[in-house]
Amino acid sequence: QGATAAEVSVRQRVGGKVTIKDMEEARKSGVDTTGTVCLWPAEEVMAQYLLAHAEEWEGKNLIELGAGVGLAGLALAARVQANA
């Protein structure tokens, strides 16, 4: 059978709490949540900044360290032409 498209699910942390539903969703999708059980507000700000200035990153090699769930890097990679 052919490959299936990847599915991305983003849940926003509310009130600084991680719920049982968050953990269940991660377990169902096979995600290792060690240290990455929430979307940090700084990650949202970084993603917004990168997307607002996407043309500055076109064709550049980037690495996101300590990315948590990696929202900023994933959002930018989806927007600009990434180098291999």
N, CA, C and O atoms as CSV, one atom per row, in Angstrom:
chain,resi,resn,atom,element,x,y,z
A,1,GLN,N,N,0.829,-1.174,0.000
A,1,GLN,CA,C,0.000,0.000,0.000
A,1,GLN,C,C,0.875,1.240,0.000
A,1,GLN,O,O,2.015,1.208,0.465
A,2,GLY,N,N,0.338,2.327,-0.522
A,2,GLY,CA,C,1.069,3.583,-0.599
A,2,GLY,C,C,1.210,4.244,0.755
A,2,GLY,O,O,0.487,3.932,1.701
A,3,ALA,N,N,2.150,5.157,0.825
A,3,ALA,CA,C,2.368,5.902,2.066
A,3,ALA,C,C,1.206,6.862,2.315
A,3,ALA,O,O,0.593,7.375,1.378
A,4,THR,N,N,0.925,7.086,3.561
A,4,THR,CA,C,-0.129,8.034,3.915
A,4,THR,C,C,0.497,9.372,4.276
A,4,THR,O,O,1.658,9.436,4.682
A,5,ALA,N,N,-0.267,10.425,4.128
A,5,ALA,CA,C,0.220,11.765,4.467
A,5,ALA,C,C,0.397,11.884,5.972
A,5,ALA,O,O,-0.363,11.307,6.750
A,6,ALA,N,N,1.404,12.636,6.366
A,6,ALA,CA,C,1.642,12.867,7.791
A,6,ALA,C,C,0.539,13.760,8.343
A,6,ALA,O,O,0.032,14.646,7.656
A,7,GLU,N,N,0.185,13.513,9.580
A,7,GLU,CA,C,-0.840,14.316,10.241
A,7,GLU,C,C,-0.192,15.081,11.381
A,7,GLU,O,O,0.553,14.514,12.180
A,8,VAL,N,N,-0.479,16.369,11.449
A,8,VAL,CA,C,0.064,17.207,12.513
A,8,VAL,C,C,-1.094,17.704,13.363
A,8,VAL,O,O,-2.086,18.218,12.847
A,9,SER,N,N,-0.954,17.545,14.655
A,9,SER,CA,C,-1.977,18.013,15.580
A,9,SER,C,C,-1.310,18.930,16.592
A,9,SER,O,O,-0.328,18.547,17.229
A,10,VAL,N,N,-1.836,20.137,16.742
A,10,VAL,CA,C,-1.286,21.095,17.696
A,10,VAL,C,C,-2.367,21.427,18.707
A,10,VAL,O,O,-3.481,21.800,18.340
A,11,ARG,N,N,-2.030,21.288,19.988
A,11,ARG,CA,C,-2.953,21.640,21.065
A,11,ARG,C,C,-2.295,22.742,21.864
A,11,ARG,O,O,-1.127,22.624,22.234
A,12,GLN,N,N,-3.011,23.796,22.132
A,12,GLN,CA,C,-2.464,24.905,22.901
A,12,GLN,C,C,-2.660,24.670,24.389
A,12,GLN,O,O,-3.740,24.288,24.840
A,13,ARG,N,N,-1.598,24.904,25.138
A,13,ARG,CA,C,-1.637,24.761,26.586
A,13,ARG,C,C,-2.488,25.884,27.155
A,13,ARG,O,O,-2.318,27.043,26.776
A,14,VAL,N,N,-3.390,25.558,28.051
A,14,VAL,CA,C,-4.275,26.553,28.655
A,14,VAL,C,C,-4.011,26.586,30.155
A,14,VAL,O,O,-4.068,25.559,30.831
A,15,GLY,N,N,-3.726,27.764,30.659
A,15,GLY,CA,C,-3.539,27.910,32.098
A,15,GLY,C,C,-2.346,27.169,32.666
A,15,GLY,O,O,-2.316,26.877,33.862
A,16,GLY,N,N,-1.354,26.856,31.827
A,16,GLY,CA,C,-0.156,26.193,32.314
A,16,GLY,C,C,-0.355,24.745,32.707
A,16,GLY,O,O,0.471,24.190,33.431
A,17,LYS,N,N,-1.430,24.116,32.252
A,17,LYS,CA,C,-1.725,22.740,32.658
A,17,LYS,C,C,-1.661,21.786,31.478
A,17,LYS,O,O,-2.047,22.126,30.360
A,18,VAL,N,N,-1.172,20.603,31.745
A,18,VAL,CA,C,-1.216,19.523,30.781
A,18,VAL,C,C,-2.304,18.571,31.255
A,18,VAL,O,O,-2.288,18.127,32.403
A,19,THR,N,N,-3.232,18.262,30.387
A,19,THR,CA,C,-4.356,17.417,30.788
A,19,THR,C,C,-4.103,15.958,30.446
A,19,THR,O,O,-3.191,15.627,29.688
A,20,ILE,N,N,-4.916,15.110,31.012
A,20,ILE,CA,C,-4.861,13.685,30.686
A,20,ILE,C,C,-5.142,13.482,29.197
A,20,ILE,O,O,-4.534,12.621,28.562
A,21,LYS,N,N,-6.064,14.275,28.639
A,21,LYS,CA,C,-6.369,14.165,27.209
A,21,LYS,C,C,-5.121,14.449,26.361
A,21,LYS,O,O,-4.891,13.780,25.353
A,22,ASP,N,N,-4.321,15.436,26.768
A,22,ASP,CA,C,-3.073,15.724,26.054
A,22,ASP,C,C,-2.186,14.484,26.004
A,22,ASP,O,O,-1.658,14.121,24.953
A,23,MET,N,N,-2.036,13.849,27.149
A,23,MET,CA,C,-1.183,12.665,27.242
A,23,MET,C,C,-1.748,11.496,26.453
A,23,MET,O,O,-0.999,10.759,25.813
A,24,GLU,N,N,-3.069,11.319,26.493
A,24,GLU,CA,C,-3.705,10.238,25.739
A,24,GLU,C,C,-3.520,10.431,24.236
A,24,GLU,O,O,-3.225,9.479,23.512
A,25,GLU,N,N,-3.696,11.671,23.772
A,25,GLU,CA,C,-3.517,11.966,22.342
A,25,GLU,C,C,-2.084,11.671,21.915
A,25,GLU,O,O,-1.860,11.097,20.848
A,26,ALA,N,N,-1.125,12.054,22.729
A,26,ALA,CA,C,0.277,11.805,22.403
A,26,ALA,C,C,0.554,10.310,22.350
A,26,ALA,O,O,1.238,9.836,21.443
A,27,ARG,N,N,0.027,9.565,23.317
A,27,ARG,CA,C,0.253,8.118,23.351
A,27,ARG,C,C,-0.354,7.437,22.129
A,27,ARG,O,O,0.259,6.547,21.540
A,28,LYS,N,N,-1.571,7.861,21.744
A,28,LYS,CA,C,-2.239,7.267,20.583
A,28,LYS,C,C,-1.449,7.491,19.294
A,28,LYS,O,O,-1.435,6.639,18.406
A,29,SER,N,N,-0.799,8.636,19.207
A,29,SER,CA,C,-0.064,8.953,17.979
A,29,SER,C,C,1.394,8.496,18.030
A,29,SER,O,O,2.147,8.699,17.077
A,30,GLY,N,N,1.787,7.880,19.142
A,30,GLY,CA,C,3.143,7.346,19.243
A,30,GLY,C,C,4.202,8.401,19.521
A,30,GLY,O,O,5.377,8.177,19.232
A,31,VAL,N,N,3.818,9.536,20.070
A,31,VAL,CA,C,4.752,10.623,20.345
A,31,VAL,C,C,5.383,10.418,21.715
A,31,VAL,O,O,4.684,10.175,22.699
A,32,ASP,N,N,6.704,10.516,21.774
A,32,ASP,CA,C,7.416,10.471,23.051
A,32,ASP,C,C,7.319,11.857,23.670
A,32,ASP,O,O,7.911,12.804,23.152
A,33,THR,N,N,6.595,11.991,24.748
A,33,THR,CA,C,6.352,13.305,25.341
A,33,THR,C,C,7.355,13.672,26.433
A,33,THR,O,O,7.107,14.599,27.204
A,34,THR,N,N,8.464,12.972,26.514
A,34,THR,CA,C,9.456,13.272,27.527
A,34,THR,C,C,9.954,14.707,27.350
A,34,THR,O,O,10.696,15.000,26.413
A,35,GLY,N,N,9.551,15.584,28.240
A,35,GLY,CA,C,9.993,16.966,28.203
A,35,GLY,C,C,9.299,17.847,27.187
A,35,GLY,O,O,9.604,19.037,27.103
A,36,THR,N,N,8.375,17.302,26.415
A,36,THR,CA,C,7.734,18.099,25.359
A,36,THR,C,C,6.221,17.930,25.409
A,36,THR,O,O,5.591,17.620,24.398
A,37,VAL,N,N,5.655,18.129,26.557
A,37,VAL,CA,C,4.222,17.863,26.702
A,37,VAL,C,C,3.356,19.095,26.495
A,37,VAL,O,O,2.142,19.029,26.683
A,38,CYS,N,N,3.953,20.216,26.112
A,38,CYS,CA,C,3.129,21.399,25.914
A,38,CYS,C,C,3.753,22.315,24.869
A,38,CYS,O,O,4.920,22.168,24.505
A,39,LEU,N,N,2.973,23.235,24.410
A,39,LEU,CA,C,3.430,24.260,23.481
A,39,LEU,C,C,3.690,25.523,24.301
A,39,LEU,O,O,2.762,26.121,24.845
A,40,TRP,N,N,4.932,25.912,24.381
A,40,TRP,CA,C,5.301,27.066,25.189
A,40,TRP,C,C,4.924,28.359,24.478
A,40,TRP,O,O,5.032,28.441,23.255
A,41,PRO,N,N,4.478,29.379,25.230
A,41,PRO,CA,C,4.124,30.659,24.608
A,41,PRO,C,C,5.264,31.253,23.774
A,41,PRO,O,O,5.008,31.859,22.734
A,42,ALA,N,N,6.500,31.091,24.206
A,42,ALA,CA,C,7.642,31.618,23.447
A,42,ALA,C,C,7.742,30.958,22.075
A,42,ALA,O,O,8.174,31.591,21.112
A,43,GLU,N,N,7.349,29.700,21.983
A,43,GLU,CA,C,7.373,28.996,20.697
A,43,GLU,C,C,6.358,29.603,19.734
A,43,GLU,O,O,6.621,29.707,18.536
A,44,GLU,N,N,5.203,30.002,20.253
A,44,GLU,CA,C,4.193,30.660,19.425
A,44,GLU,C,C,4.708,32.003,18.919
A,44,GLU,O,O,4.507,32.352,17.756
A,45,VAL,N,N,5.374,32.759,19.801
A,45,VAL,CA,C,5.931,34.059,19.411
A,45,VAL,C,C,7.008,33.869,18.351
A,45,VAL,O,O,7.051,34.606,17.365
A,46,MET,N,N,7.877,32.881,18.553
A,46,MET,CA,C,8.941,32.606,17.584
A,46,MET,C,C,8.356,32.220,16.227
A,46,MET,O,O,8.834,32.687,15.193
A,47,ALA,N,N,7.342,31.384,16.223
A,47,ALA,CA,C,6.701,30.975,14.965
A,47,ALA,C,C,6.100,32.180,14.254
A,47,ALA,O,O,6.253,32.319,13.040
A,48,GLN,N,N,5.428,33.042,14.983
A,48,GLN,CA,C,4.835,34.245,14.384
A,48,GLN,C,C,5.910,35.153,13.799
A,48,GLN,O,O,5.746,35.685,12.701
A,49,TYR,N,N,7.001,35.330,14.521
A,49,TYR,CA,C,8.097,36.168,14.028
A,49,TYR,C,C,8.699,35.582,12.756
A,49,TYR,O,O,8.873,36.286,11.762
A,50,LEU,N,N,9.016,34.290,12.794
A,50,LEU,CA,C,9.634,33.657,11.631
A,50,LEU,C,C,8.739,33.736,10.405
A,50,LEU,O,O,9.214,34.012,9.303
A,51,LEU,N,N,7.455,33.496,10.590
A,51,LEU,CA,C,6.533,33.553,9.459
A,51,LEU,C,C,6.350,34.981,8.943
A,51,LEU,O,O,6.179,35.185,7.741
A,52,ALA,N,N,6.385,35.965,9.835
A,52,ALA,CA,C,6.263,37.363,9.412
A,52,ALA,C,C,7.488,37.825,8.627
A,52,ALA,O,O,7.402,38.771,7.844
A,53,HIS,N,N,8.623,37.165,8.833
A,53,HIS,CA,C,9.876,37.512,8.154
A,53,HIS,C,C,10.395,36.331,7.323
A,53,HIS,O,O,11.605,36.148,7.190
A,54,ALA,N,N,9.494,35.550,6.778
A,54,ALA,CA,C,9.853,34.308,6.088
A,54,ALA,C,C,10.846,34.531,4.952
A,54,ALA,O,O,11.719,33.694,4.726
A,55,GLU,N,N,10.725,35.648,4.234
A,55,GLU,CA,C,11.616,35.886,3.089
A,55,GLU,C,C,13.085,35.969,3.519
A,55,GLU,O,O,13.973,35.686,2.715
A,56,GLU,N,N,13.351,36.348,4.757
A,56,GLU,CA,C,14.727,36.437,5.247
A,56,GLU,C,C,15.372,35.059,5.407
A,56,GLU,O,O,16.598,34.947,5.431
A,57,TRP,N,N,14.557,34.016,5.516
A,57,TRP,CA,C,15.075,32.673,5.785
A,57,TRP,C,C,15.125,31.807,4.537
A,57,TRP,O,O,15.649,30.694,4.578
A,58,GLU,N,N,14.590,32.300,3.430
A,58,GLU,CA,C,14.547,31.530,2.180
A,58,GLU,C,C,15.960,31.106,1.772
A,58,GLU,O,O,16.869,31.932,1.698
A,59,GLY,N,N,16.129,29.806,1.510
A,59,GLY,CA,C,17.395,29.271,1.018
A,59,GLY,C,C,18.505,29.172,2.042
A,59,GLY,O,O,19.641,28.867,1.678
A,60,LYS,N,N,18.222,29.418,3.301
A,60,LYS,CA,C,19.251,29.345,4.341
A,60,LYS,C,C,19.158,28.020,5.081
A,60,LYS,O,O,18.105,27.384,5.110
A,61,ASN,N,N,20.262,27.617,5.671
A,61,ASN,CA,C,20.300,26.428,6.508
A,61,ASN,C,C,20.022,26.858,7.945
A,61,ASN,O,O,20.716,27.719,8.484
A,62,LEU,N,N,19.016,26.264,8.557
A,62,LEU,CA,C,18.638,26.620,9.924
A,62,LEU,C,C,18.546,25.372,10.779
A,62,LEU,O,O,18.239,24.285,10.289
A,63,ILE,N,N,18.817,25.542,12.065
A,63,ILE,CA,C,18.606,24.465,13.014
A,63,ILE,C,C,17.940,25.064,14.252
A,63,ILE,O,O,18.359,26.109,14.751
A,64,GLU,N,N,16.922,24.403,14.729
A,64,GLU,CA,C,16.212,24.869,15.917
A,64,GLU,C,C,16.589,23.944,17.070
A,64,GLU,O,O,16.216,22.771,17.078
A,65,LEU,N,N,17.319,24.468,18.029
A,65,LEU,CA,C,17.768,23.678,19.171
A,65,LEU,C,C,16.837,23.896,20.351
A,65,LEU,O,O,16.326,24.999,20.548
A,66,GLY,N,N,16.616,22.858,21.130
A,66,GLY,CA,C,15.723,22.971,22.273
A,66,GLY,C,C,14.325,23.343,21.823
A,66,GLY,O,O,13.680,24.207,22.416
A,67,ALA,N,N,13.863,22.692,20.778
A,67,ALA,CA,C,12.645,23.102,20.082
A,67,ALA,C,C,11.350,22.692,20.761
A,67,ALA,O,O,10.283,23.136,20.337
A,68,GLY,N,N,11.396,21.876,21.781
A,68,GLY,CA,C,10.130,21.394,22.359
A,68,GLY,C,C,9.370,20.622,21.299
A,68,GLY,O,O,9.878,19.633,20.771
A,69,VAL,N,N,8.162,21.056,20.981
A,69,VAL,CA,C,7.389,20.370,19.936
A,69,VAL,C,C,7.795,20.813,18.539
A,69,VAL,O,O,7.361,20.212,17.556
A,70,GLY,N,N,8.621,21.853,18.430
A,70,GLY,CA,C,9.163,22.263,17.138
A,70,GLY,C,C,8.230,23.075,16.261
A,70,GLY,O,O,8.413,23.108,15.044
A,71,LEU,N,N,7.236,23.732,16.841
A,71,LEU,CA,C,6.263,24.475,16.046
A,71,LEU,C,C,6.913,25.508,15.139
A,71,LEU,O,O,6.584,25.577,13.955
A,72,ALA,N,N,7.827,26.310,15.668
A,72,ALA,CA,C,8.434,27.376,14.873
A,72,ALA,C,C,9.184,26.812,13.668
A,72,ALA,O,O,9.024,27.300,12.549
A,73,GLY,N,N,9.988,25.803,13.893
A,73,GLY,CA,C,10.740,25.202,12.798
A,73,GLY,C,C,9.843,24.534,11.772
A,73,GLY,O,O,10.073,24.655,10.569
A,74,LEU,N,N,8.831,23.838,12.236
A,74,LEU,CA,C,7.901,23.188,11.315
A,74,LEU,C,C,7.116,24.202,10.495
A,74,LEU,O,O,6.911,24.019,9.295
A,75,ALA,N,N,6.682,25.266,11.147
A,75,ALA,CA,C,5.926,26.301,10.442
A,75,ALA,C,C,6.789,26.963,9.380
A,75,ALA,O,O,6.333,27.178,8.257
A,76,LEU,N,N,8.028,27.289,9.723
A,76,LEU,CA,C,8.912,27.921,8.758
A,76,LEU,C,C,9.243,26.974,7.609
A,76,LEU,O,O,9.251,27.383,6.448
A,77,ALA,N,N,9.514,25.722,7.925
A,77,ALA,CA,C,9.831,24.739,6.876
A,77,ALA,C,C,8.676,24.573,5.898
A,77,ALA,O,O,8.893,24.343,4.709
A,78,ALA,N,N,7.459,24.689,6.396
A,78,ALA,CA,C,6.297,24.566,5.520
A,78,ALA,C,C,6.116,25.803,4.637
A,78,ALA,O,O,5.472,25.733,3.591
A,79,ARG,N,N,6.680,26.922,5.057
A,79,ARG,CA,C,6.486,28.197,4.350
A,79,ARG,C,C,7.561,28.510,3.325
A,79,ARG,O,O,7.258,29.070,2.271
A,80,VAL,N,N,8.814,28.158,3.609
A,80,VAL,CA,C,9.924,28.517,2.710
A,80,VAL,C,C,10.565,27.282,2.107
A,80,VAL,O,O,10.338,26.162,2.564
A,81,GLN,N,N,11.367,27.500,1.074
A,81,GLN,CA,C,12.097,26.407,0.443
A,81,GLN,C,C,13.281,26.040,1.330
A,81,GLN,O,O,14.213,26.829,1.489
A,82,ALA,N,N,13.245,24.852,1.901
A,82,ALA,CA,C,14.316,24.420,2.797
A,82,ALA,C,C,15.470,23.829,1.999
A,82,ALA,O,O,15.253,23.210,0.957
A,83,ASN,N,N,16.695,24.016,2.481
A,83,ASN,CA,C,17.857,23.377,1.884
A,83,ASN,C,C,17.963,21.964,2.410
A,83,ASN,O,O,17.668,21.705,3.577
A,84,ALA,N,N,18.379,21.056,1.561
A,84,ALA,CA,C,18.549,19.662,1.979
A,84,ALA,C,C,19.922,19.446,2.559
A,84,ALA,O,O,20.252,18.333,2.967
